[in-house]
């Protein structure tokens, strides 16, 4: 399976705003065709719904980890290489989980673009 090369996509409004800062000249904002505008709105709404799920999981991780550690104070006594498991859970566990969550969200957002972005 060949992997498609990723392309950086920026908003025309962002490019115009940055150009306006450099030149001081206001430029006319580009307008999308009605079909393209509706497709962009569908993709945006679908990606926002998926992003809400990812942010909820992130909040669950950030809030849930201290709650679990408070619920099980015995984890302070369990040690791995002389370090309490509760410390390892706070210092090490969130980062791989965040990377996995970000990768999962990216794949879902790209899937929306592939399936809904085509006419």
Backbone as XML, in Angstrom:
<?xml version="1.0"?>
<chain id="A" units="angstrom">
  <residue number="1" name="UNK">
    <atom name="N" x="0.847" y="-1.172" z="0.000"/>
    <atom name="CA" x="0.000" y="0.000" z="0.000"/>
    <atom name="C" x="0.891" y="1.233" z="0.000"/>
  </residue>
  <residue number="2" name="UNK">
    <atom name="N" x="0.708" y="2.124" z="-0.963"/>
    <atom name="CA" x="1.502" y="3.351" z="-1.008"/>
    <atom name="C" x="0.825" y="4.402" z="-0.165"/>
  </residue>
  <residue number="3" name="UNK">
    <atom name="N" x="1.629" y="5.137" z="0.517"/>
    <atom name="CA" x="1.113" y="6.160" z="1.411"/>
    <atom name="C" x="1.110" y="7.503" z="0.696"/>
  </residue>
  <residue number="4" name="UNK">
    <atom name="N" x="-0.013" y="8.200" z="0.754"/>
    <atom name="CA" x="-0.099" y="9.495" z="0.118"/>
    <atom name="C" x="0.714" y="10.506" z="0.899"/>
  </residue>
  <residue number="5" name="UNK">
    <atom name="N" x="1.289" y="11.440" z="0.181"/>
    <atom name="CA" x="2.078" y="12.489" z="0.824"/>
    <atom name="C" x="1.127" y="13.520" z="1.404"/>
  </residue>
  <residue number="6" name="UNK">
    <atom name="N" x="1.409" y="13.927" z="2.624"/>
    <atom name="CA" x="0.567" y="14.918" z="3.296"/>
    <atom name="C" x="0.849" y="16.302" z="2.747"/>
  </residue>
  <residue number="7" name="UNK">
    <atom name="N" x="-0.176" y="17.098" z="2.673"/>
    <atom name="CA" x="-0.037" y="18.475" z="2.192"/>
    <atom name="C" x="-0.477" y="19.418" z="3.296"/>
  </residue>
  <residue number="8" name="UNK">
    <atom name="N" x="0.236" y="20.524" z="3.432"/>
    <atom name="CA" x="-0.151" y="21.533" z="4.402"/>
    <atom name="C" x="-1.257" y="22.374" z="3.803"/>
  </residue>
  <residue number="9" name="UNK">
    <atom name="N" x="-2.342" y="22.509" z="4.539"/>
    <atom name="CA" x="-3.484" y="23.277" z="4.067"/>
    <atom name="C" x="-3.666" y="24.466" z="4.994"/>
  </residue>
  <residue number="10" name="UNK">
    <atom name="N" x="-3.715" y="25.647" z="4.412"/>
    <atom name="CA" x="-3.983" y="26.840" z="5.211"/>
    <atom name="C" x="-5.174" y="27.558" z="4.623"/>
  </residue>
  <residue number="11" name="UNK">
    <atom name="N" x="-5.853" y="28.263" z="5.450"/>
    <atom name="CA" x="-7.027" y="29.004" z="5.029"/>
    <atom name="C" x="-6.620" y="30.180" z="4.153"/>
  </residue>
  <residue number="12" name="UNK">
    <atom name="N" x="-7.388" y="30.458" z="3.105"/>
    <atom name="CA" x="-7.090" y="31.654" z="2.307"/>
    <atom name="C" x="-7.169" y="32.921" z="3.155"/>
  </residue>
  <residue number="13" name="UNK">
    <atom name="N" x="-8.065" y="32.925" z="4.145"/>
    <atom name="CA" x="-8.176" y="34.086" z="5.011"/>
    <atom name="C" x="-6.903" y="34.279" z="5.822"/>
  </residue>
  <residue number="14" name="UNK">
    <atom name="N" x="-6.291" y="33.200" z="6.271"/>
    <atom name="CA" x="-5.048" y="33.296" z="7.028"/>
    <atom name="C" x="-3.934" y="33.852" z="6.158"/>
  </residue>
  <residue number="15" name="UNK">
    <atom name="N" x="-3.830" y="33.338" z="4.938"/>
    <atom name="CA" x="-2.799" y="33.854" z="4.036"/>
    <atom name="C" x="-3.017" y="35.326" z="3.747"/>
  </residue>
  <residue number="16" name="UNK">
    <atom name="N" x="-4.277" y="35.731" z="3.545"/>
    <atom name="CA" x="-4.566" y="37.137" z="3.272"/>
    <atom name="C" x="-4.250" y="38.013" z="4.481"/>
  </residue>
  <residue number="17" name="UNK">
    <atom name="N" x="-4.585" y="37.529" z="5.670"/>
    <atom name="CA" x="-4.302" y="38.301" z="6.873"/>
    <atom name="C" x="-2.807" y="38.489" z="7.058"/>
  </residue>
  <residue number="18" name="UNK">
    <atom name="N" x="-2.034" y="37.439" z="6.788"/>
    <atom name="CA" x="-0.582" y="37.554" z="6.930"/>
    <atom name="C" x="-0.011" y="38.483" z="5.861"/>
  </residue>
  <residue number="19" name="UNK">
    <atom name="N" x="-0.526" y="38.402" z="4.644"/>
    <atom name="CA" x="-0.056" y="39.288" z="3.574"/>
    <atom name="C" x="-0.443" y="40.731" z="3.881"/>
  </residue>
  <residue number="20" name="UNK">
    <atom name="N" x="-1.613" y="40.935" z="4.449"/>
    <atom name="CA" x="-2.078" y="42.269" z="4.785"/>
    <atom name="C" x="-1.151" y="42.920" z="5.810"/>
  </residue>
  <residue number="21" name="UNK">
    <atom name="N" x="-0.660" y="42.121" z="6.753"/>
    <atom name="CA" x="0.272" y="42.665" z="7.754"/>
    <atom name="C" x="1.563" y="43.138" z="7.099"/>
  </residue>
  <residue number="22" name="UNK">
    <atom name="N" x="2.034" y="42.369" z="6.123"/>
    <atom name="CA" x="3.295" y="42.731" z="5.472"/>
    <atom name="C" x="3.136" y="43.957" z="4.571"/>
  </residue>
  <residue number="23" name="UNK">
    <atom name="N" x="2.040" y="43.998" z="3.801"/>
    <atom name="CA" x="1.896" y="45.057" z="2.797"/>
    <atom name="C" x="1.005" y="46.199" z="3.246"/>
  </residue>
  <residue number="24" name="UNK">
    <atom name="N" x="0.104" y="45.943" z="4.184"/>
    <atom name="CA" x="-0.830" y="46.970" z="4.618"/>
    <atom name="C" x="-1.994" y="47.151" z="3.661"/>
  </residue>
  <residue number="25" name="UNK">
    <atom name="N" x="-2.106" y="46.311" z="2.627"/>
    <atom name="CA" x="-3.163" y="46.414" z="1.630"/>
    <atom name="C" x="-4.246" y="45.392" z="1.944"/>
  </residue>
  <residue number="26" name="UNK">
    <atom name="N" x="-5.491" y="45.854" z="1.945"/>
    <atom name="CA" x="-6.608" y="44.919" z="2.149"/>
    <atom name="C" x="-6.893" y="44.187" z="0.849"/>
  </residue>
  <residue number="27" name="UNK">
    <atom name="N" x="-7.094" y="42.906" z="0.947"/>
    <atom name="CA" x="-7.401" y="42.102" z="-0.237"/>
    <atom name="C" x="-8.812" y="41.558" z="-0.107"/>
  </residue>
  <residue number="28" name="UNK">
    <atom name="N" x="-9.422" y="41.319" z="-1.228"/>
    <atom name="CA" x="-10.766" y="40.744" z="-1.265"/>
    <atom name="C" x="-10.687" y="39.282" z="-0.832"/>
  </residue>
  <residue number="29" name="UNK">
    <atom name="N" x="-11.569" y="38.874" z="0.068"/>
    <atom name="CA" x="-11.595" y="37.483" z="0.511"/>
    <atom name="C" x="-12.133" y="36.601" z="-0.608"/>
  </residue>
  <residue number="30" name="UNK">
    <atom name="N" x="-11.539" y="35.437" z="-0.813"/>
    <atom name="CA" x="-12.040" y="34.546" z="-1.858"/>
    <atom name="C" x="-13.379" y="33.929" z="-1.440"/>
  </residue>
  <residue number="31" name="UNK">
    <atom name="N" x="-14.204" y="33.644" z="-2.410"/>
    <atom name="CA" x="-15.497" y="33.023" z="-2.146"/>
    <atom name="C" x="-15.501" y="31.634" z="-2.756"/>
  </residue>
  <residue number="32" name="UNK">
    <atom name="N" x="-16.096" y="30.712" z="-2.025"/>
    <atom name="CA" x="-16.208" y="29.341" z="-2.522"/>
    <atom name="C" x="-17.498" y="29.199" z="-3.314"/>
  </residue>
  <residue number="33" name="UNK">
    <atom name="N" x="-17.461" y="28.287" z="-4.249"/>
    <atom name="CA" x="-18.684" y="27.944" z="-4.969"/>
    <atom name="C" x="-19.651" y="27.312" z="-3.976"/>
  </residue>
  <residue number="34" name="UNK">
    <atom name="N" x="-20.953" y="27.447" z="-4.191"/>
    <atom name="CA" x="-21.927" y="26.906" z="-3.223"/>
    <atom name="C" x="-21.715" y="25.427" z="-2.911"/>
  </residue>
  <residue number="35" name="UNK">
    <atom name="N" x="-21.388" y="24.618" z="-3.917"/>
    <atom name="CA" x="-21.175" y="23.185" z="-3.665"/>
    <atom name="C" x="-19.933" y="22.978" z="-2.801"/>
  </residue>
  <residue number="36" name="UNK">
    <atom name="N" x="-18.876" y="23.728" z="-3.075"/>
    <atom name="CA" x="-17.650" y="23.600" z="-2.286"/>
    <atom name="C" x="-17.861" y="24.096" z="-0.861"/>
  </residue>
  <residue number="37" name="UNK">
    <atom name="N" x="-18.636" y="25.174" z="-0.724"/>
    <atom name="CA" x="-18.912" y="25.710" z="0.603"/>
    <atom name="C" x="-19.694" y="24.711" z="1.443"/>
  </residue>
  <residue number="38" name="UNK">
    <atom name="N" x="-20.696" y="24.082" z="0.850"/>
    <atom name="CA" x="-21.478" y="23.091" z="1.587"/>
    <atom name="C" x="-20.636" y="21.875" z="1.951"/>
  </residue>
  <residue number="39" name="UNK">
    <atom name="N" x="-19.782" y="21.429" z="1.042"/>
    <atom name="CA" x="-18.896" y="20.298" z="1.318"/>
    <atom name="C" x="-17.927" y="20.649" z="2.449"/>
  </residue>
  <residue number="40" name="UNK">
    <atom name="N" x="-17.389" y="21.870" z="2.432"/>
    <atom name="CA" x="-16.473" y="22.313" z="3.492"/>
    <atom name="C" x="-17.198" y="22.359" z="4.836"/>
  </residue>
  <residue number="41" name="UNK">
    <atom name="N" x="-18.432" y="22.823" z="4.824"/>
    <atom name="CA" x="-19.213" y="22.870" z="6.076"/>
    <atom name="C" x="-19.491" y="21.474" z="6.603"/>
  </residue>
  <residue number="42" name="UNK">
    <atom name="N" x="-19.824" y="20.526" z="5.724"/>
    <atom name="CA" x="-20.071" y="19.140" z="6.154"/>
    <atom name="C" x="-18.825" y="18.527" z="6.777"/>
  </residue>
  <residue number="43" name="UNK">
    <atom name="N" x="-17.690" y="18.740" z="6.117"/>
    <atom name="CA" x="-16.429" y="18.201" z="6.628"/>
    <atom name="C" x="-16.104" y="18.834" z="7.977"/>
  </residue>
  <residue number="44" name="UNK">
    <atom name="N" x="-16.275" y="20.138" z="8.067"/>
    <atom name="CA" x="-15.975" y="20.851" z="9.315"/>
    <atom name="C" x="-16.854" y="20.348" z="10.456"/>
  </residue>
  <residue number="45" name="UNK">
    <atom name="N" x="-18.158" y="20.207" z="10.216"/>
    <atom name="CA" x="-19.057" y="19.711" z="11.267"/>
    <atom name="C" x="-18.691" y="18.293" z="11.698"/>
  </residue>
  <residue number="46" name="UNK">
    <atom name="N" x="-18.390" y="17.440" z="10.728"/>
    <atom name="CA" x="-18.037" y="16.049" z="11.053"/>
    <atom name="C" x="-16.737" y="16.001" z="11.855"/>
  </residue>
  <residue number="47" name="UNK">
    <atom name="N" x="-15.762" y="16.820" z="11.466"/>
    <atom name="CA" x="-14.503" y="16.833" z="12.201"/>
    <atom name="C" x="-14.683" y="17.418" z="13.600"/>
  </residue>
  <residue number="48" name="UNK">
    <atom name="N" x="-15.546" y="18.408" z="13.748"/>
    <atom name="CA" x="-15.806" y="18.961" z="15.081"/>
    <atom name="C" x="-16.450" y="17.924" z="15.995"/>
  </residue>
  <residue number="49" name="UNK">
    <atom name="N" x="-17.396" y="17.160" z="15.458"/>
    <atom name="CA" x="-18.021" y="16.110" z="16.283"/>
    <atom name="C" x="-16.981" y="15.107" z="16.755"/>
  </residue>
  <residue number="50" name="UNK">
    <atom name="N" x="-16.091" y="14.721" z="15.869"/>
    <atom name="CA" x="-15.052" y="13.773" z="16.261"/>
    <atom name="C" x="-14.054" y="14.406" z="17.232"/>
  </residue>
  <residue number="51" name="UNK">
    <atom name="N" x="-13.784" y="15.670" z="17.062"/>
    <atom name="CA" x="-12.864" y="16.358" z="17.975"/>
    <atom name="C" x="-13.444" y="16.449" z="19.382"/>
  </residue>
  <residue number="52" name="UNK">
    <atom name="N" x="-14.753" y="16.619" z="19.483"/>
    <atom name="CA" x="-15.388" y="16.678" z="20.810"/>
    <atom name="C" x="-15.179" y="15.355" z="21.547"/>
  </residue>
  <residue number="53" name="UNK">
    <atom name="N" x="-15.276" y="14.254" z="20.830"/>
    <atom name="CA" x="-15.040" y="12.941" z="21.443"/>
    <atom name="C" x="-13.590" y="12.837" z="21.923"/>
  </residue>
  <residue number="54" name="UNK">
    <atom name="N" x="-12.648" y="13.291" z="21.100"/>
    <atom name="CA" x="-11.236" y="13.224" z="21.480"/>
    <atom name="C" x="-10.953" y="14.115" z="22.695"/>
  </residue>
  <residue number="55" name="UNK">
    <atom name="N" x="-11.553" y="15.307" z="22.733"/>
    <atom name="CA" x="-11.343" y="16.204" z="23.879"/>
    <atom name="C" x="-11.977" y="15.615" z="25.139"/>
  </residue>
  <residue number="56" name="UNK">
    <atom name="N" x="-13.121" y="14.955" z="24.996"/>
    <atom name="CA" x="-13.748" y="14.308" z="26.153"/>
    <atom name="C" x="-12.850" y="13.191" z="26.689"/>
  </residue>
  <residue number="57" name="UNK">
    <atom name="N" x="-12.249" y="12.418" z="25.798"/>
    <atom name="CA" x="-11.324" y="11.374" z="26.250"/>
    <atom name="C" x="-10.084" y="11.978" z="26.906"/>
  </residue>
  <residue number="58" name="UNK">
    <atom name="N" x="-9.611" y="13.086" z="26.376"/>
    <atom name="CA" x="-8.481" y="13.784" z="26.983"/>
    <atom name="C" x="-8.841" y="14.254" z="28.393"/>
  </residue>
  <residue number="59" name="UNK">
    <atom name="N" x="-10.014" y="14.838" z="28.544"/>
    <atom name="CA" x="-10.459" y="15.286" z="29.867"/>
    <atom name="C" x="-10.601" y="14.102" z="30.816"/>
  </residue>
  <residue number="60" name="UNK">
    <atom name="N" x="-11.110" y="13.002" z="30.306"/>
    <atom name="CA" x="-11.229" y="11.800" z="31.133"/>
    <atom name="C" x="-9.857" y="11.332" z="31.619"/>
  </residue>
  <residue number="61" name="UNK">
    <atom name="N" x="-8.875" y="11.375" z="30.746"/>
    <atom name="CA" x="-7.514" y="10.988" z="31.128"/>
    <atom name="C" x="-6.944" y="11.948" z="32.167"/>
  </residue>
  <residue number="62" name="UNK">
    <atom name="N" x="-7.053" y="13.238" z="31.889"/>
    <atom name="CA" x="-6.456" y="14.249" z="32.778"/>
    <atom name="C" x="-7.137" y="14.267" z="34.143"/>
  </residue>
  <residue number="63" name="UNK">
    <atom name="N" x="-8.454" y="14.139" z="34.156"/>
    <atom name="CA" x="-9.196" y="14.178" z="35.425"/>
    <atom name="C" x="-9.253" y="12.792" z="36.056"/>
  </residue>
  <residue number="64" name="UNK">
    <atom name="N" x="-9.376" y="11.770" z="35.228"/>
    <atom name="CA" x="-9.553" y="10.415" z="35.746"/>
    <atom name="C" x="-8.325" y="9.841" z="36.432"/>
  </residue>
  <residue number="65" name="UNK">
    <atom name="N" x="-7.145" y="10.175" z="35.940"/>
    <atom name="CA" x="-5.926" y="9.625" z="36.532"/>
    <atom name="C" x="-5.768" y="10.025" z="38.002"/>
  </residue>
  <residue number="66" name="UNK">
    <atom name="N" x="-5.899" y="11.299" z="38.373"/>
    <atom name="CA" x="-5.820" y="11.643" z="39.794"/>
    <atom name="C" x="-6.951" y="11.022" z="40.621"/>
  </residue>
  <residue number="67" name="UNK">
    <atom name="N" x="-8.127" y="10.885" z="40.024"/>
    <atom name="CA" x="-9.246" y="10.274" z="40.749"/>
    <atom name="C" x="-8.939" y="8.807" z="41.040"/>
  </residue>
  <residue number="68" name="UNK">
    <atom name="N" x="-8.421" y="8.096" z="40.054"/>
    <atom name="CA" x="-8.066" y="6.685" z="40.257"/>
    <atom name="C" x="-6.967" y="6.562" z="41.310"/>
  </residue>
  <residue number="69" name="UNK">
    <atom name="N" x="-5.973" y="7.443" z="41.244"/>
    <atom name="CA" x="-4.891" y="7.381" z="42.234"/>
    <atom name="C" x="-5.384" y="7.718" z="43.632"/>
  </residue>
  <residue number="70" name="UNK">
    <atom name="N" x="-6.342" y="8.637" z="43.739"/>
    <atom name="CA" x="-6.919" y="8.958" z="45.051"/>
    <atom name="C" x="-7.781" y="7.806" z="45.560"/>
  </residue>
  <residue number="71" name="UNK">
    <atom name="N" x="-8.435" y="7.093" z="44.644"/>
    <atom name="CA" x="-9.298" y="5.980" z="45.038"/>
    <atom name="C" x="-8.489" y="4.762" z="45.506"/>
  </residue>
  <residue number="72" name="UNK">
    <atom name="N" x="-7.263" y="4.656" z="45.013"/>
    <atom name="CA" x="-6.409" y="3.533" z="45.386"/>
    <atom name="C" x="-5.111" y="4.041" z="46.010"/>
  </residue>
  <residue number="73" name="UNK">
    <atom name="N" x="-5.157" y="4.521" z="47.259"/>
    <atom name="CA" x="-3.953" y="5.061" z="47.886"/>
    <atom name="C" x="-2.870" y="4.009" z="48.118"/>
  </residue>
  <residue number="74" name="UNK">
    <atom name="N" x="-3.224" y="2.750" z="48.036"/>
    <atom name="CA" x="-2.248" y="1.677" z="48.207"/>
    <atom name="C" x="-1.204" y="1.654" z="47.095"/>
  </residue>
  <residue number="75" name="UNK">
    <atom name="N" x="-1.494" y="2.319" z="45.975"/>
    <atom name="CA" x="-0.520" y="2.360" z="44.884"/>
    <atom name="C" x="0.739" y="3.145" z="45.270"/>
  </residue>
  <residue number="76" name="UNK">
    <atom name="N" x="0.642" y="3.976" z="46.315"/>
    <atom name="CA" x="1.833" y="4.701" z="46.786"/>
    <atom name="C" x="2.857" y="3.749" z="47.400"/>
  </residue>
  <residue number="77" name="UNK">
    <atom name="N" x="2.367" y="2.629" z="47.895"/>
    <atom name="CA" x="3.261" y="1.664" z="48.556"/>
    <atom name="C" x="3.906" y="0.697" z="47.558"/>
  </residue>
  <residue number="78" name="UNK">
    <atom name="N" x="3.260" y="0.488" z="46.416"/>
    <atom name="CA" x="3.793" y="-0.420" z="45.403"/>
    <atom name="C" x="4.902" y="0.310" z="44.653"/>
  </residue>
  <residue number="79" name="UNK">
    <atom name="N" x="6.052" y="-0.323" z="44.539"/>
    <atom name="CA" x="7.198" y="0.333" z="43.907"/>
    <atom name="C" x="7.740" y="-0.493" z="42.744"/>
  </residue>
  <residue number="80" name="UNK">
    <atom name="N" x="8.186" y="0.235" z="41.731"/>
    <atom name="CA" x="8.857" y="-0.362" z="40.586"/>
    <atom name="C" x="10.193" y="0.351" z="40.477"/>
  </residue>
  <residue number="81" name="UNK">
    <atom name="N" x="11.270" y="-0.399" z="40.612"/>
    <atom name="CA" x="12.623" y="0.173" z="40.599"/>
    <atom name="C" x="12.763" y="1.272" z="41.639"/>
  </residue>
  <residue number="82" name="UNK">
    <atom name="N" x="12.114" y="1.099" z="42.780"/>
    <atom name="CA" x="12.227" y="2.053" z="43.868"/>
    <atom name="C" x="11.336" y="3.279" z="43.743"/>
  </residue>
  <residue number="83" name="UNK">
    <atom name="N" x="10.552" y="3.370" z="42.687"/>
    <atom name="CA" x="9.682" y="4.528" z="42.475"/>
    <atom name="C" x="8.231" y="4.087" z="42.663"/>
  </residue>
  <residue number="84" name="UNK">
    <atom name="N" x="7.444" y="4.856" z="43.428"/>
    <atom name="CA" x="6.038" y="4.475" z="43.618"/>
    <atom name="C" x="5.280" y="4.427" z="42.289"/>
  </residue>
  <residue number="85" name="UNK">
    <atom name="N" x="4.403" y="3.444" z="42.161"/>
    <atom name="CA" x="3.616" y="3.277" z="40.936"/>
    <atom name="C" x="2.769" y="4.519" z="40.661"/>
  </residue>
  <residue number="86" name="UNK">
    <atom name="N" x="2.272" y="5.163" z="41.715"/>
    <atom name="CA" x="1.456" y="6.366" z="41.513"/>
    <atom name="C" x="2.272" y="7.468" z="40.835"/>
  </residue>
  <residue number="87" name="UNK">
    <atom name="N" x="3.530" y="7.606" z="41.196"/>
    <atom name="CA" x="4.384" y="8.609" z="40.552"/>
    <atom name="C" x="4.627" y="8.249" z="39.091"/>
  </residue>
  <residue number="88" name="UNK">
    <atom name="N" x="4.892" y="6.979" z="38.842"/>
    <atom name="CA" x="5.097" y="6.543" z="37.457"/>
    <atom name="C" x="3.839" y="6.781" z="36.620"/>
  </residue>
  <residue number="89" name="UNK">
    <atom name="N" x="2.675" y="6.520" z="37.221"/>
    <atom name="CA" x="1.420" y="6.719" z="36.497"/>
    <atom name="C" x="1.239" y="8.180" z="36.099"/>
  </residue>
  <residue number="90" name="UNK">
    <atom name="N" x="1.616" y="9.095" z="36.973"/>
    <atom name="CA" x="1.470" y="10.522" z="36.677"/>
    <atom name="C" x="2.577" y="11.003" z="35.741"/>
  </residue>
  <residue number="91" name="UNK">
    <atom name="N" x="3.782" y="10.496" z="35.894"/>
    <atom name="CA" x="4.924" y="11.000" z="35.133"/>
    <atom name="C" x="5.069" y="10.352" z="33.761"/>
  </residue>
  <residue number="92" name="UNK">
    <atom name="N" x="4.610" y="9.105" z="33.603"/>
    <atom name="CA" x="4.878" y="8.378" z="32.367"/>
    <atom name="C" x="3.605" y="8.053" z="31.583"/>
  </residue>
  <residue number="93" name="UNK">
    <atom name="N" x="2.577" y="7.604" z="32.221"/>
    <atom name="CA" x="1.375" y="7.115" z="31.555"/>
    <atom name="C" x="0.691" y="8.134" z="30.639"/>
  </residue>
  <residue number="94" name="UNK">
    <atom name="N" x="0.538" y="9.394" z="31.035"/>
    <atom name="CA" x="-0.226" y="10.319" z="30.171"/>
    <atom name="C" x="0.392" y="10.546" z="28.793"/>
  </residue>
  <residue number="95" name="UNK">
    <atom name="N" x="1.696" y="10.543" z="28.676"/>
    <atom name="CA" x="2.326" y="10.924" z="27.413"/>
    <atom name="C" x="2.095" y="9.925" z="26.286"/>
  </residue>
  <residue number="96" name="UNK">
    <atom name="N" x="2.310" y="8.637" z="26.490"/>
    <atom name="CA" x="1.955" y="7.702" z="25.412"/>
    <atom name="C" x="0.454" y="7.725" z="25.107"/>
  </residue>
  <residue number="97" name="UNK">
    <atom name="N" x="-0.355" y="7.918" z="26.149"/>
    <atom name="CA" x="-1.799" y="7.984" z="25.931"/>
    <atom name="C" x="-2.157" y="9.207" z="25.083"/>
  </residue>
  <residue number="98" name="UNK">
    <atom name="N" x="-1.510" y="10.328" z="25.325"/>
    <atom name="CA" x="-1.763" y="11.529" z="24.531"/>
    <atom name="C" x="-1.327" y="11.333" z="23.080"/>
  </residue>
  <residue number="99" name="UNK">
    <atom name="N" x="-0.204" y="10.700" z="22.864"/>
    <atom name="CA" x="0.271" y="10.445" z="21.503"/>
    <atom name="C" x="-0.706" y="9.524" z="20.770"/>
  </residue>
  <residue number="100" name="UNK">
    <atom name="N" x="-1.167" y="8.484" z="21.439"/>
    <atom name="CA" x="-2.137" y="7.570" z="20.826"/>
    <atom name="C" x="-3.450" y="8.293" z="20.528"/>
  </residue>
  <residue number="101" name="UNK">
    <atom name="N" x="-3.905" y="9.121" z="21.456"/>
    <atom name="CA" x="-5.135" y="9.871" z="21.260"/>
    <atom name="C" x="-5.006" y="10.846" z="20.082"/>
  </residue>
  <residue number="102" name="UNK">
    <atom name="N" x="-3.879" y="11.515" z="19.981"/>
    <atom name="CA" x="-3.657" y="12.455" z="18.875"/>
    <atom name="C" x="-3.608" y="11.723" z="17.544"/>
  </residue>
  <residue number="103" name="UNK">
    <atom name="N" x="-2.929" y="10.596" z="17.480"/>
    <atom name="CA" x="-2.871" y="9.812" z="16.248"/>
    <atom name="C" x="-4.237" y="9.292" z="15.846"/>
  </residue>
  <residue number="104" name="UNK">
    <atom name="N" x="-5.003" y="8.847" z="16.823"/>
    <atom name="CA" x="-6.357" y="8.358" z="16.571"/>
    <atom name="C" x="-7.225" y="9.476" z="16.003"/>
  </residue>
  <residue number="105" name="UNK">
    <atom name="N" x="-7.152" y="10.660" z="16.618"/>
    <atom name="CA" x="-7.942" y="11.793" z="16.157"/>
    <atom name="C" x="-7.517" y="12.215" z="14.744"/>
  </residue>
  <residue number="106" name="UNK">
    <atom name="N" x="-6.232" y="12.224" z="14.468"/>
    <atom name="CA" x="-5.744" y="12.599" z="13.147"/>
    <atom name="C" x="-6.259" y="11.637" z="12.083"/>
  </residue>
  <residue number="107" name="UNK">
    <atom name="N" x="-6.197" y="10.338" z="12.365"/>
    <atom name="CA" x="-6.706" y="9.354" z="11.401"/>
    <atom name="C" x="-8.196" y="9.542" z="11.152"/>
  </residue>
  <residue number="108" name="UNK">
    <atom name="N" x="-8.945" y="9.832" z="12.212"/>
    <atom name="CA" x="-10.391" y="10.039" z="12.044"/>
    <atom name="C" x="-10.679" y="11.294" z="11.234"/>
  </residue>
  <residue number="109" name="UNK">
    <atom name="N" x="-9.942" y="12.372" z="11.467"/>
    <atom name="CA" x="-10.147" y="13.611" z="10.713"/>
    <atom name="C" x="-9.801" y="13.401" z="9.238"/>
  </residue>
  <residue number="110" name="UNK">
    <atom name="N" x="-8.721" y="12.690" z="8.976"/>
    <atom name="CA" x="-8.337" y="12.420" z="7.587"/>
    <atom name="C" x="-9.350" y="11.523" z="6.896"/>
  </residue>
  <residue number="111" name="UNK">
    <atom name="N" x="-9.914" y="10.571" z="7.629"/>
    <atom name="CA" x="-10.923" y="9.688" z="7.058"/>
    <atom name="C" x="-12.152" y="10.493" z="6.634"/>
  </residue>
  <residue number="112" name="UNK">
    <atom name="N" x="-12.535" y="11.478" z="7.447"/>
    <atom name="CA" x="-13.667" y="12.341" z="7.095"/>
    <atom name="C" x="-13.364" y="13.089" z="5.800"/>
  </residue>
  <residue number="113" name="UNK">
    <atom name="N" x="-12.161" y="13.623" z="5.679"/>
    <atom name="CA" x="-11.798" y="14.354" z="4.458"/>
    <atom name="C" x="-11.817" y="13.445" z="3.246"/>
  </residue>
  <residue number="114" name="UNK">
    <atom name="N" x="-11.338" y="12.226" z="3.397"/>
    <atom name="CA" x="-11.312" y="11.307" z="2.259"/>
    <atom name="C" x="-12.717" y="10.916" z="1.813"/>
  </residue>
  <residue number="115" name="UNK">
    <atom name="N" x="-13.590" y="10.629" z="2.789"/>
    <atom name="CA" x="-14.905" y="10.103" z="2.440"/>
    <atom name="C" x="-15.927" y="11.201" z="2.140"/>
  </residue>
  <residue number="116" name="UNK">
    <atom name="N" x="-15.807" y="12.343" z="2.766"/>
    <atom name="CA" x="-16.797" y="13.394" z="2.562"/>
    <atom name="C" x="-16.278" y="14.522" z="1.672"/>
  </residue>
  <residue number="117" name="UNK">
    <atom name="N" x="-14.989" y="14.531" z="1.438"/>
    <atom name="CA" x="-14.420" y="15.627" z="0.669"/>
    <atom name="C" x="-14.561" y="15.458" z="-0.833"/>
  </residue>
  <residue number="118" name="UNK">
    <atom name="N" x="-14.871" y="14.256" z="-1.254"/>
    <atom name="CA" x="-15.012" y="14.011" z="-2.688"/>
    <atom name="C" x="-16.463" y="14.209" z="-3.106"/>
  </residue>
  <residue number="119" name="UNK">
    <atom name="N" x="-16.675" y="14.732" z="-4.296"/>
    <atom name="CA" x="-18.069" y="14.943" z="-4.737"/>
    <atom name="C" x="-18.796" y="13.640" z="-4.977"/>
  </residue>
</chain>
